Amino acid sequence: MLKEIGRQLDLDIYPIIKNGGVVVPNTTAEYKPLLGEKETTNERQGQGRPETGPRTGTTRWQRQADRGGETGPAPSIICTDLQVTYEGELSSVQNAYPNTRVWHQPEGLWLLSESTLLSGLQPKVLFLTGIPFIRTRVVRSWGFWSGGLLRYPTWIGPRHTNFPDGSVCAFDPNDNAWRIGDPIVRLLDLYTLWAFRHLHLQKLGRWPGKQVASIPYERLTEFRENEFCGCDQYDKMYRDCCREKDLTRNLFNEYKDYIAQTGGVRRPPDSVINFIRFQEDIPRISDLLYEPEIFPKRF
Ligand SMILES: [Zn+2]
C-alpha cells in the first residue's frame, strides 16, 4: 500500500484521505482532483476527500522575522469573520478527524488531531495545529509519531519543516493549496499527506513526489539520488539534475550560506514539546503563530 501510494505521488496523482486520516490509493487513475473541487463520492468507511495542491511536501523556508529592530508589535486585528468560519467547521472536523481536541483562545484555535495514515498502523501521527483569527499570522502545525512502542511522542522532521520552529511545511503558501479561510479539513488532509510522505521516507528510504529545496546544501545532505530534484526543474530526479553540479561545490561555503539563510536549526518550541510530551499548558497562539516578513526572502 505504501509503495502503491508512493508511486501515485510520483505521478502527481493524489490519494484519497479517509476519515481518521487514513490514506488509500486513488482508484481512478486518470482522476486528478482540481483545486477547490468538492467531494461527491462516498467511501465505504466515510467520506473520502480528494487531495489537493500541485506541490505538496515542498520546503519553503519562512524565517522568524528578526524583531530586534522593531519599535513595537504590529496591531493584531482579530477577524470575526474568520473566527465564525473556522468555529463553524468544527463539527465537520470532528467527522473527518474523530476525537480532535479543540482549545479556543482569543487569537485563534488549537486543534490536536490524529492521523492513522495506513489502516492498523502504529504509531499514529499527532498534529498540533494552530489556526489564527488574525489574517497577518500564519497557520502552523507540528507533527509527532505517537503510540505503539514509543514512550513519548516523537517530532517528525527535520525534512520539509520550517526554520526555525520545525513546523510542518506541507505546501508552498504561494501555490494556493490552502489559503486563509479555506476548510480546516483540507488543511489537516494536507498535513496527513505530508506525514504519509515521511512514513514512506522512513520505511522505503525516499521522499515520494515533487519537492522544493533551492539551497544546494540541503539537497546534498538530505536528498536521495532517486528523489525529485528540488530546483526549478522539479520534475527531474536529483541524480539526473543538480546532483553532479552540487557535488562540485565548495561544501564549506555552501554550509555558510545555508546557515546565513536559514539559521540552520529546525526544532519545535519548548512549549510545544512540553505540551505534547508532558501535558503542560497549551501554548498561546500569539506566542507561536508569528507574522511572517512582509516581503519574505526567497531562498
Ligand atoms: Zn535540479
Boltz pocket constraint, residues with backbone or C-beta under 6 A from the ligand:
constraints:
  - pocket:
      binder: B
      contacts: [[A, 229], [A, 230], [A, 231], [A, 232], [A, 233], [A, 236], [A, 237], [A, 238], [A, 241], [A, 242], [A, 243]]
      max_distance: 6.0
